[in-house]
């Protein structure tokens, strides 16, 4: 599926309804934006993925910022 979205003056976009429905996106869901070769990939991130990555880092003695947690989900 290919569709377009328009960037607002505040740098925001609206994900089209058909994509939100297909991916079962809802308010509060976390999304990772991954830049690859000049393109942006938008990926839904599950709470379980975030929890698991945080636990792995905690157990290894590392703490991560919010941004670092998402960076490691690629």
For each residue, the residues with C-beta under 8 A, 3 or more apart:
1: 18 19 22
2:
3: 16 18 19
4:
5: 13 14 15 16
6: 13 14
7: 11 12 13
8: 11 12 13
9:
10:
11: 7 8
12: 7 8
13: 5 6 7 8
14: 5 6
15: 5 19 20 25 42
16: 3 5 19 20
17: 20 21
18: 1 3 21 22
19: 1 3 15 16 22 23 25
20: 15 16 17 23 24 25 26
21: 17 18 24
22: 1 18 19
23: 19 20 44
24: 20 21
25: 15 19 20 29 31 44
26: 20 29
27:
28:
29: 25 26 44 45
30: 44 45 47 50 70
31: 25 42 43 44 45
32: 42 43 44 45 70 73 74
33: 40 41 42 43
34: 40 41 42 43 74
35: 38 39 40 41
36: 39 40 41
37:
38: 35
39: 35 36
40: 33 34 35 36
41: 33 34 35 36
42: 15 31 32 33 34
43: 31 32 33 34 73
44: 23 25 29 30 31 32
45: 29 30 31 32 49 50 70 73
46: 49 50
47: 30 50 51
48: 51 52
49: 45 46 52 53 73
50: 30 45 46 47 53 54 69 73
51: 47 48 54 55
52: 48 49 55 56
53: 49 50 56 57 64 69 72 73
54: 50 51 57 58 64 69
55: 51 52 58 59
56: 52 53 59 60
57: 53 54 60 62 63 64 69 72
58: 54 55 61 62 63
59: 55 56
60: 56 57
61: 58
62: 57 58
63: 57 58
64: 53 54 57 68 69 72
65: 68 69
66: 69 70
67: 70 71
68: 64 65 71 72
69: 50 53 54 57 64 65 66 72 73
70: 30 32 45 66 67 73
71: 67 68 74
72: 53 57 64 68 69
73: 32 43 45 49 50 53 69 70
74: 32 34 71
